[in-house]
Amino acid sequence: MAIPNNDFLGFTLAHKDVAAPMSFDLPTATACLEEVGVLRFEPKQPPKASLVLSAGIHGNETAPIEMVNGLVKELLSGAIDLQVRLLVILGHPEAMVAQKRFLDVNLNRLFCGAWQKYSGMEVPRAQVLERAVQAFFEGHQQGGKFHYDLHTAIRGSQYERFVVHPFPAERSYSAEQFGFYAAAGIDAVLLSHQPTTTFSYHSYARHGAEAATVELGKVRPFGENDFSGLMKIQTALQCLLQTGEVKQETPEKVKVFEVVDALVKDAEDYELAIDADVNNFTSFAAGFELARSSNSCYLIKATGDAIVFPNTNLPVGQRAGLVVRPIALPDFSS
Ligand SMILES: [Zn+2]
């Protein structure tokens, strides 16, 4: 059995209930379909790095799903001479078919074992993906360990492409990663202020990989994406696959933000003073009243502070957005 037309996405959506392992012998690598939407490549030459590329953890975020499928097509057709170990993951095939972000619960909150506190059809999927990533990184041989979890945002953004960098705790920020983000056409890096249970944080914290949640523009249906904004990241990833080289441009090209405050919906009447379709990273002047409820009022602390991921359509007690502030590049030396 083979994947018709090397179309991994089409095959996954057509066979989302079948999990039979399938192996393929390619000119420079072997490939194994381990689970639905989980395809592992092992190069025949000594590998130069281990890379996890995931897309579609949210089913309706189609641009990166199609981009990853394009890379897999090149690999399966033998057009790419693979030099790194590679685990490709199409995260949530059921939600892709339904053209929804998720079905029961947000899959990207269930990692680091957080699935134990939830119920829903995403729970077993989170376990499958955790196991696949663990087995993959256990097979790591040499060079860097990387996981880029590719998404698109619900809304537009002042910075079209940005990454959310995991909270480092005791680790230091990698100059090479920031240089790679610049080379991949990433416009901004948001530094997380606390541990989370996202897929990329899981690989960063549990497996010591360099990892990021990568936001590549806005949600659109399959077939309606404009890939011109993704050329640089596609080229950077192809280069990593073919040479093991982490492409570099000066890290000063990316704008860096830190989290100043996490906004919490503290009452039913909680409101943000912004338009429903406001872009991520829209900034405000000091003193602007950004949020108000019968319990609280939030005033912008410094001119230039900006909103990211605003959302009030959620239960009381949950996060209604982040207030972020532009800062200099982090110290890479420590
Ligand atoms: Zn997403």
Residues whose N, C-alpha, C, O or C-beta is under 5 A from the ligand:
A	BS01	ZN	H58 E61 H151 T152
